[in-house]
Amino acid sequence: MSSALNLPEAADVDALRAQIAGAVATAADPGYDALRASWNLTFDQRPALVVEAASADDVVAALAFARDRGLAVAVQSTGHGAAHTADGGLLVRTGRLLDVEVDPATRTARIGAGARWSDVLPHVAPHGLAPLVGSSPNVGVVGYTLLGGLGHFSRKHGLAVDSVRAIDVVLPDATRLRVTSESEPDLFWALRGGASNFGAVVALELALIEAPALFGGMVMYPGERATETIAAYADWIATVPEEVSSAICVLRIPPLPIVPEPLRGRTVTVVSACVEADPARAQELLAPIRALGEPVADMMRPIEIGGLGEVVMDPVDPMPAAGHSDVVAGLTPEVQALLAGTAVGEQPFSMVEVRHLGGALARAGVDGPIARPAGDALFHVETVAPPGPAGEPVRAALRGLADALAPHVVGGPLPSFLGELEPLTPARLAQAYAPEALPRLAALKHRYDPDDRFRFGRPIAQEWAG
Ligand SMILES: Cc1cc2nc3c(=O)[nH]c(=O)nc-3n(C[C@H](O)[C@H](O)[C@H](O)COP(=O)(O)OP(=O)(O)OC[C@H]3O[C@@H](n4cnc5c(N)ncnc54)[C@H](O)[C@@H]3O)c2cc1C
């Protein structure tokens, strides 16, 4: 090691390169910038080296290298939820682990740690099956699932983390294990929420549901009518069964030439929904929310499983995203007023959303460390905030909105929704886990990663040991 910078020597890196089928890059290599890049451009990370694994064996070799040299390790696929810059460590990128195998008999999919939902849906749809997918087809399945996974079927089928059947993981000591609730109950419990604190996952085995008939999409109303639209939505969600998962958001559509004229540069209030029912029943359930005066656009329709990625229009291209989320008791008049207020005047928030929780989300689910939502709604803000001074006014406005929300907060968000606004202090991170899970997480972290080398992502704090 060259101790001043704690970087591996070039000869060491060459030795690693000789064992790896994928790519290895340090700052001296031309591929370094592409391999270290996150989807969230806020995180301009500078790892000592990046290993882009082409196989599980590559991950084992990378972690053995890190173990022998005492390097800290980060694991990412897309960088949608990077949360910390992996500075000075070894960054394992899993984006090339794209294998997806579906076993229709057991309704299970084995999904490589580089797959996004858009890679998985074409494999499961022909079998009449569906995974517990979220709003964006572009997020990594492993990061989404192990950090909670709130999706289109959540009110009926719960969090995606509850669909995990087995986890193929390389531990910090570079041993590879297939972890199930029977074979390794502690690790199975801890990985489903603790994720990269306990190793680098190379594949997940997930339970699939029988694909239901689906109907939904988005209906948009003028932002000027936000107050009435939000009030009507609050009344409507109080009546719907668990088959209806939905959200309402105030969306500021950018004035870009690629956006069609009726939407370009407009502020709209959008209700998005995914209903598990035949079209006639679904349209009956959705009727109240599609009849709130003249819509700007009504894009509700039958949805194929393969088209689940298009139910809402999440951003695709990399961006400097800053977000904040918390759970509130429900869409109370006070929370309605906060949401409607974001449609007024010039404000820097790209999207302010309330997702309807409840249903299966309010039930216990499979035993694991993640805190089940303490209320009926998730308040979630997402916006574009350039790093450094240029983004400071946006972050200040976001902090203001988070402060105004604070009196209504009843619990923290899922680990997947922790956001980028505030540093992930142990106190903030702890809000995403059940209080009684914290000492067990800390004890297991100490057992499986005693040197705390997997300290990026959402790091478990030893102070939780109590
Ligand atoms: C546009 C957008 C839409 C979203 N929609 C939803 C949604 O509908 N529901 C929801 O619940 N969340 C949603 N999220 C949040 C998203 O699920 C998290 O950001 C998730 O962590 C992304 O995973 P990733 O692998 O793509 O990101 P990465 O940044 O690559 O990984 C994030 C973290 O996941 C863990 N991780 C990733 N790969 C591995 C691995 N192989 N082994 C161990 N740990 C690993 C690590 O802790 C890592 O730090 C959304 C995010 C964005 C940006």
Ligand as a Chemical Component Dictionary entry (heavy atoms), coordinates in Angstrom:
data_LIG
# 
_chem_comp.id                   LIG 
_chem_comp.type                 NON-POLYMER 
_chem_comp.pdbx_formal_charge   0 
_chem_comp.three_letter_code    LIG 
# 
loop_
_chem_comp_atom.comp_id 
_chem_comp_atom.atom_id 
_chem_comp_atom.alt_atom_id 
_chem_comp_atom.type_symbol 
_chem_comp_atom.charge 
_chem_comp_atom.model_Cartn_x 
_chem_comp_atom.model_Cartn_y 
_chem_comp_atom.model_Cartn_z 
_chem_comp_atom.pdbx_ordinal 
LIG C1  C1  C 0 -36.554 8.038  -9.698 1  
LIG C2  C2  C 0 -36.618 7.165  -8.483 2  
LIG C3  C3  C 0 -37.784 6.439  -8.209 3  
LIG C4  C4  C 0 -37.848 5.619  -7.079 4  
LIG N1  N1  N 0 -39.009 4.940  -6.812 5  
LIG C5  C5  C 0 -39.083 4.164  -5.711 6  
LIG C6  C6  C 0 -40.275 3.446  -5.386 7  
LIG O1  O1  O 0 -41.272 3.504  -6.099 8  
LIG N2  N2  N 0 -40.286 2.700  -4.249 9  
LIG C7  C7  C 0 -39.181 2.589  -3.438 10 
LIG O2  O2  O 0 -39.253 1.882  -2.431 11 
LIG N3  N3  N 0 -38.045 3.244  -3.720 12 
LIG C8  C8  C 0 -37.979 4.033  -4.819 13 
LIG N4  N4  N 0 -36.836 4.722  -5.081 14 
LIG C9  C9  C 0 -35.693 4.596  -4.169 15 
LIG C10 C10 C 0 -34.822 3.425  -4.613 16 
LIG O3  O3  O 0 -35.475 2.209  -4.374 17 
LIG C11 C11 C 0 -33.510 3.443  -3.820 18 
LIG O4  O4  O 0 -32.799 4.617  -4.169 19 
LIG C12 C12 C 0 -32.677 2.205  -4.078 20 
LIG O5  O5  O 0 -31.661 2.179  -3.108 21 
LIG C13 C13 C 0 -32.069 2.204  -5.460 22 
LIG O6  O6  O 0 -31.290 1.052  -5.616 23 
LIG P1  P1  P 0 -30.143 1.021  -6.731 24 
LIG O7  O7  O 0 -29.476 -0.292 -6.616 25 
LIG O8  O8  O 0 -30.711 1.439  -8.029 26 
LIG O9  O9  O 0 -29.187 2.191  -6.252 27 
LIG P2  P2  P 0 -27.650 2.146  -5.742 28 
LIG O10 O10 O 0 -27.333 3.574  -5.435 29 
LIG O11 O11 O 0 -26.816 1.452  -6.754 30 
LIG O12 O12 O 0 -27.719 1.322  -4.434 31 
LIG C14 C14 C 0 -28.351 1.904  -3.296 32 
LIG C15 C15 C 0 -27.983 1.109  -2.069 33 
LIG O13 O13 O 0 -28.556 -0.186 -2.185 34 
LIG C16 C16 C 0 -27.694 -1.144 -1.619 35 
LIG N5  N5  N 0 -27.280 -2.076 -2.654 36 
LIG C17 C17 C 0 -27.373 -1.928 -3.996 37 
LIG N6  N6  N 0 -26.883 -3.020 -4.604 38 
LIG C18 C18 C 0 -26.466 -3.852 -3.636 39 
LIG C19 C19 C 0 -25.849 -5.138 -3.632 40 
LIG N7  N7  N 0 -25.581 -5.803 -4.759 41 
LIG N8  N8  N 0 -25.547 -5.706 -2.447 42 
LIG C20 C20 C 0 -25.812 -5.086 -1.278 43 
LIG N9  N9  N 0 -26.397 -3.865 -1.230 44 
LIG C21 C21 C 0 -26.713 -3.258 -2.391 45 
LIG C22 C22 C 0 -26.496 -0.394 -1.078 46 
LIG O14 O14 O 0 -26.720 -0.095 0.282  47 
LIG C23 C23 C 0 -26.494 0.870  -1.878 48 
LIG O15 O15 O 0 -25.893 1.947  -1.213 49 
LIG C24 C24 C 0 -36.736 5.538  -6.208 50 
LIG C25 C25 C 0 -35.568 6.272  -6.476 51 
LIG C26 C26 C 0 -35.509 7.076  -7.597 52 
LIG C27 C27 C 0 -34.252 7.867  -7.847 53 
# 
loop_
_chem_comp_bond.comp_id 
_chem_comp_bond.atom_id_1 
_chem_comp_bond.atom_id_2 
_chem_comp_bond.value_order 
_chem_comp_bond.pdbx_ordinal 
LIG C1  C2  SING 1  
LIG C2  C3  SING 2  
LIG C2  C26 DOUB 3  
LIG C3  C4  DOUB 4  
LIG C4  N1  SING 5  
LIG C4  C24 SING 6  
LIG N1  C5  DOUB 7  
LIG C5  C6  SING 8  
LIG C5  C8  SING 9  
LIG C6  O1  DOUB 10 
LIG C6  N2  SING 11 
LIG N2  C7  SING 12 
LIG C7  O2  DOUB 13 
LIG C7  N3  SING 14 
LIG N3  C8  DOUB 15 
LIG C8  N4  SING 16 
LIG N4  C9  SING 17 
LIG N4  C24 SING 18 
LIG C9  C10 SING 19 
LIG C10 O3  SING 20 
LIG C10 C11 SING 21 
LIG C11 O4  SING 22 
LIG C11 C12 SING 23 
LIG C12 O5  SING 24 
LIG C12 C13 SING 25 
LIG C13 O6  SING 26 
LIG O6  P1  SING 27 
LIG P1  O7  DOUB 28 
LIG P1  O8  SING 29 
LIG P1  O9  SING 30 
LIG O9  P2  SING 31 
LIG P2  O10 DOUB 32 
LIG P2  O11 SING 33 
LIG P2  O12 SING 34 
LIG O12 C14 SING 35 
LIG C14 C15 SING 36 
LIG C15 O13 SING 37 
LIG C15 C23 SING 38 
LIG O13 C16 SING 39 
LIG C16 N5  SING 40 
LIG C16 C22 SING 41 
LIG N5  C17 SING 42 
LIG N5  C21 SING 43 
LIG C17 N6  DOUB 44 
LIG N6  C18 SING 45 
LIG C18 C19 SING 46 
LIG C18 C21 DOUB 47 
LIG C19 N7  SING 48 
LIG C19 N8  DOUB 49 
LIG N8  C20 SING 50 
LIG C20 N9  DOUB 51 
LIG N9  C21 SING 52 
LIG C22 O14 SING 53 
LIG C22 C23 SING 54 
LIG C23 O15 SING 55 
LIG C24 C25 DOUB 56 
LIG C25 C26 SING 57 
LIG C26 C27 SING 58 
# 
